[in-house]
Amino acid sequence: MAPPTTPEPIRALHDAQPSTKESSLTLERGLSLLQAVAESESEAPTISDLAATIGVSRAAVYRLLGPLQRRGLVRREGSKVRLGLSVLWLAGRVLPQLRVASLPALRDLAERVGATVHLTVADGGEAQAVAVVEPSWTVCHVSYRVGSRHPVQRGAAGRAVDLPPGGPSWLTSSGDFQPGAFTVAAPVRGVPGLRASVGLVSLQPLEPDEIGPLVVETAESVAEALR
């Protein structure tokens, strides 16, 4: 009797596993290389620096650089490596995607409370409003412009981006940017690399104990949408 043979689909899957695992490792190393170049704050790292940082040989670094260079993500200057201009294009796509992902949760809060709601993202020492939703049914409300910037230390929305876990769940402020305007803001947590907050601003005094949990809930929904 002939020995049993492995079914063709199962054998094909088994044969593909080493290649898949190897491709995954190569991708991981390529991403580690790109991150190592990005994290160099002063002098551009050399090939030897990068090899030591990600724990591979110089020859492996040269192989990993090839695809990144062809896509413009890095550029070489002799033995030194810098970020390429394509990184700017990728960065420019982040804010529109943040805006689209966050709008449903922001709109729900604006309609429930009848106040303007915004997503604020920290860019270094500045806070920028990247998405704003105004309620549709109120007679009057605060107008807040997308792209508005202010120091992160000013206003509840700016200060909330760096609220540490275990600290206050939300912050409040009054009249920071417009006399008579009240704000409650909560941090968007759990999204790697993102310092952001959801803020609600009203012309009427807000009850923090009532509004705060709603803003926190919205911030959590935004975080979930961005993961």
GIPEFEN-V63918 format. One record per residue. RES is the residue in three letters. OMEGA is omega in whole degrees, 0 to 359 (* if undefined). NEAR is the number of other ideal C-beta (glycine too) atoms within 8 Angstrom. D_LAST is the distance of its C-alpha to the last C-alpha in Angstrom with 2 decimals. Layout:
res=RES omega=OMEGA near=NEAR d_last=D_LAST
res=RES omega=OMEGA near=NEAR d_last=D_LAST
This chain:
res=MET omega=181 near=2 d_last=54.80
res=ALA omega=179 near=4 d_last=52.07
res=PRO omega=180 near=4 d_last=49.11
res=PRO omega=180 near=4 d_last=45.97
res=THR omega=178 near=5 d_last=43.50
res=THR omega=178 near=7 d_last=39.72
res=PRO omega=186 near=6 d_last=38.44
res=GLU omega=181 near=6 d_last=37.41
res=PRO omega=180 near=6 d_last=33.73
res=ILE omega=179 near=8 d_last=33.21
res=ARG omega=179 near=9 d_last=35.12
res=ALA omega=179 near=8 d_last=33.09
res=LEU omega=180 near=8 d_last=29.82
res=HIS omega=180 near=8 d_last=31.40
res=ASP omega=184 near=8 d_last=32.67
res=ALA omega=187 near=8 d_last=29.32
res=GLN omega=180 near=8 d_last=27.53
res=PRO omega=180 near=7 d_last=28.97
res=SER omega=179 near=8 d_last=28.09
res=THR omega=180 near=8 d_last=24.47
res=LYS omega=180 near=8 d_last=24.22
res=GLU omega=179 near=8 d_last=25.99
res=SER omega=179 near=8 d_last=23.75
res=SER omega=179 near=8 d_last=20.63
res=LEU omega=178 near=8 d_last=22.53
res=THR omega=178 near=9 d_last=23.59
res=LEU omega=180 near=8 d_last=20.11
res=GLU omega=180 near=8 d_last=19.05
res=ARG omega=178 near=12 d_last=22.22
res=GLY omega=178 near=11 d_last=21.78
res=LEU omega=177 near=8 d_last=18.40
res=SER omega=178 near=10 d_last=20.10
res=LEU omega=180 near=14 d_last=22.98
res=LEU omega=179 near=11 d_last=21.09
res=GLN omega=179 near=8 d_last=19.45
res=ALA omega=177 near=13 d_last=22.97
res=VAL omega=182 near=14 d_last=24.43
res=ALA omega=184 near=8 d_last=21.95
res=GLU omega=177 near=6 d_last=22.57
res=SER omega=190 near=10 d_last=26.30
res=GLU omega=183 near=3 d_last=27.22
res=SER omega=182 near=3 d_last=30.91
res=GLU omega=178 near=5 d_last=32.78
res=ALA omega=181 near=9 d_last=31.16
res=PRO omega=176 near=11 d_last=30.82
res=THR omega=177 near=9 d_last=33.33
res=ILE omega=180 near=10 d_last=33.00
res=SER omega=178 near=8 d_last=34.38
res=ASP omega=183 near=10 d_last=31.95
res=LEU omega=178 near=14 d_last=28.97
res=ALA omega=180 near=13 d_last=30.61
res=ALA omega=183 near=7 d_last=31.08
res=THR omega=184 near=9 d_last=27.58
res=ILE omega=173 near=11 d_last=25.77
res=GLY omega=176 near=5 d_last=28.73
res=VAL omega=179 near=8 d_last=30.13
res=SER omega=176 near=6 d_last=33.42
res=ARG omega=180 near=8 d_last=34.29
res=ALA omega=179 near=6 d_last=34.86
res=ALA omega=178 near=10 d_last=31.32
res=VAL omega=179 near=14 d_last=30.00
res=TYR omega=180 near=9 d_last=32.20
res=ARG omega=181 near=7 d_last=30.84
res=LEU omega=181 near=13 d_last=27.19
res=LEU omega=184 near=12 d_last=28.04
res=GLY omega=180 near=8 d_last=29.52
res=PRO omega=180 near=8 d_last=26.48
res=LEU omega=178 near=13 d_last=24.76
res=GLN omega=182 near=12 d_last=28.02
res=ARG omega=179 near=6 d_last=28.49
res=ARG omega=177 near=8 d_last=25.21
res=GLY omega=181 near=8 d_last=26.15
res=LEU omega=174 near=10 d_last=23.36
res=VAL omega=174 near=12 d_last=26.11
res=ARG omega=181 near=9 d_last=29.85
res=ARG omega=172 near=10 d_last=32.71
res=GLU omega=188 near=7 d_last=35.60
res=GLY omega=180 near=4 d_last=37.99
res=SER omega=182 near=6 d_last=36.49
res=LYS omega=184 near=10 d_last=33.81
res=VAL omega=177 near=13 d_last=30.30
res=ARG omega=175 near=10 d_last=28.36
res=LEU omega=178 near=8 d_last=25.23
res=GLY omega=184 near=12 d_last=26.06
res=LEU omega=179 near=6 d_last=25.81
res=SER omega=177 near=9 d_last=23.20
res=VAL omega=178 near=10 d_last=20.64
res=LEU omega=178 near=7 d_last=21.62
res=TRP omega=178 near=8 d_last=20.93
res=LEU omega=179 near=8 d_last=17.38
res=ALA omega=180 near=7 d_last=16.91
res=GLY omega=178 near=7 d_last=18.49
res=ARG omega=184 near=8 d_last=15.93
res=VAL omega=185 near=8 d_last=13.04
res=LEU omega=176 near=9 d_last=14.47
res=PRO omega=180 near=7 d_last=15.26
res=GLN omega=174 near=8 d_last=11.79
res=LEU omega=183 near=14 d_last=10.60
res=ARG omega=183 near=12 d_last=13.69
res=VAL omega=183 near=7 d_last=13.30
res=ALA omega=186 near=9 d_last=9.87
res=SER omega=189 near=14 d_last=11.24
res=LEU omega=181 near=10 d_last=14.77
res=PRO omega=180 near=8 d_last=15.02
res=ALA omega=179 near=12 d_last=14.21
res=LEU omega=181 near=17 d_last=16.40
res=ARG omega=180 near=10 d_last=19.10
res=ASP omega=180 near=10 d_last=19.33
res=LEU omega=180 near=15 d_last=20.04
res=ALA omega=181 near=15 d_last=22.47
res=GLU omega=180 near=10 d_last=24.40
res=ARG omega=187 near=7 d_last=24.63
res=VAL omega=183 near=12 d_last=25.93
res=GLY omega=180 near=10 d_last=27.69
res=ALA omega=181 near=14 d_last=26.42
res=THR omega=182 near=15 d_last=24.46
res=VAL omega=182 near=15 d_last=20.76
res=HIS omega=172 near=14 d_last=18.86
res=LEU omega=181 near=17 d_last=15.70
res=THR omega=180 near=17 d_last=17.00
res=VAL omega=179 near=13 d_last=15.66
res=ALA omega=175 near=13 d_last=17.83
res=ASP omega=187 near=7 d_last=19.48
res=GLY omega=180 near=4 d_last=21.77
res=GLY omega=180 near=4 d_last=24.17
res=GLU omega=174 near=10 d_last=23.44
res=ALA omega=183 near=17 d_last=21.14
res=GLN omega=174 near=11 d_last=20.49
res=ALA omega=184 near=15 d_last=19.84
res=VAL omega=177 near=11 d_last=17.48
res=ALA omega=181 near=12 d_last=17.43
res=VAL omega=176 near=12 d_last=20.27
res=VAL omega=177 near=12 d_last=21.29
res=GLU omega=181 near=10 d_last=24.89
res=PRO omega=185 near=12 d_last=26.29
res=SER omega=191 near=5 d_last=28.48
res=TRP omega=183 near=5 d_last=31.21
res=THR omega=176 near=8 d_last=32.35
res=VAL omega=177 near=2 d_last=35.64
res=CYS omega=180 near=4 d_last=34.28
res=HIS omega=180 near=11 d_last=31.11
res=VAL omega=173 near=11 d_last=29.79
res=SER omega=184 near=6 d_last=29.00
res=TYR omega=189 near=11 d_last=26.24
res=ARG omega=172 near=7 d_last=25.82
res=VAL omega=182 near=9 d_last=22.64
res=GLY omega=178 near=7 d_last=23.07
res=SER omega=181 near=8 d_last=25.01
res=ARG omega=174 near=8 d_last=24.97
res=HIS omega=179 near=10 d_last=26.38
res=PRO omega=181 near=8 d_last=26.49
res=VAL omega=181 near=12 d_last=23.69
res=GLN omega=185 near=5 d_last=26.56
res=ARG omega=177 near=9 d_last=27.68
res=GLY omega=181 near=13 d_last=26.46
res=ALA omega=183 near=15 d_last=24.12
res=ALA omega=178 near=14 d_last=21.07
res=GLY omega=182 near=15 d_last=21.74
res=ARG omega=183 near=14 d_last=22.63
res=ALA omega=184 near=15 d_last=19.71
res=VAL omega=183 near=16 d_last=17.14
res=ASP omega=176 near=9 d_last=18.80
res=LEU omega=181 near=12 d_last=19.54
res=PRO omega=174 near=5 d_last=19.52
res=PRO omega=182 near=4 d_last=18.32
res=GLY omega=177 near=3 d_last=21.47
res=GLY omega=178 near=5 d_last=22.82
res=PRO omega=180 near=5 d_last=23.13
res=SER omega=179 near=7 d_last=20.35
res=TRP omega=178 near=13 d_last=21.32
res=LEU omega=177 near=11 d_last=23.93
res=THR omega=174 near=12 d_last=26.61
res=SER omega=182 near=11 d_last=28.82
res=SER omega=174 near=7 d_last=31.74
res=GLY omega=181 near=8 d_last=33.33
res=ASP omega=184 near=10 d_last=31.39
res=PHE omega=180 near=6 d_last=31.24
res=GLN omega=181 near=7 d_last=33.36
res=PRO omega=178 near=4 d_last=36.20
res=GLY omega=179 near=6 d_last=35.66
res=ALA omega=181 near=13 d_last=31.87
res=PHE omega=184 near=13 d_last=29.87
res=THR omega=168 near=16 d_last=26.20
res=VAL omega=183 near=15 d_last=23.79
res=ALA omega=179 near=19 d_last=20.41
res=ALA omega=182 near=16 d_last=17.62
res=PRO omega=171 near=11 d_last=14.98
res=VAL omega=186 near=15 d_last=11.23
res=ARG omega=172 near=8 d_last=10.42
res=GLY omega=176 near=5 d_last=8.13
res=VAL omega=185 near=10 d_last=6.27
res=PRO omega=176 near=3 d_last=8.71
res=GLY omega=184 near=3 d_last=11.40
res=LEU omega=171 near=8 d_last=10.79
res=ARG omega=187 near=6 d_last=13.72
res=ALA omega=177 near=14 d_last=13.60
res=SER omega=170 near=17 d_last=15.18
res=VAL omega=180 near=19 d_last=15.99
res=GLY omega=175 near=16 d_last=19.77
res=LEU omega=183 near=17 d_last=22.41
res=VAL omega=186 near=12 d_last=25.82
res=SER omega=174 near=15 d_last=29.03
res=LEU omega=179 near=8 d_last=32.73
res=GLN omega=176 near=6 d_last=33.64
res=PRO omega=182 near=5 d_last=33.34
res=LEU omega=173 near=13 d_last=30.27
res=GLU omega=186 near=6 d_last=30.43
res=PRO omega=183 near=9 d_last=27.75
res=ASP omega=178 near=6 d_last=27.95
res=GLU omega=184 near=8 d_last=27.36
res=ILE omega=183 near=12 d_last=24.84
res=GLY omega=180 near=13 d_last=22.88
res=PRO omega=178 near=9 d_last=21.25
res=LEU omega=178 near=12 d_last=20.30
res=VAL omega=177 near=16 d_last=18.62
res=VAL omega=179 near=11 d_last=16.76
res=GLU omega=179 near=8 d_last=15.68
res=THR omega=178 near=15 d_last=14.49
res=ALA omega=177 near=14 d_last=12.55
res=GLU omega=178 near=9 d_last=10.78
res=SER omega=177 near=11 d_last=10.19
res=VAL omega=179 near=16 d_last=8.87
res=ALA omega=179 near=12 d_last=6.38
res=GLU omega=180 near=7 d_last=5.41
res=ALA omega=183 near=10 d_last=5.72
res=LEU omega=183 near=11 d_last=3.81
res=ARG omega=* near=6 d_last=0.00
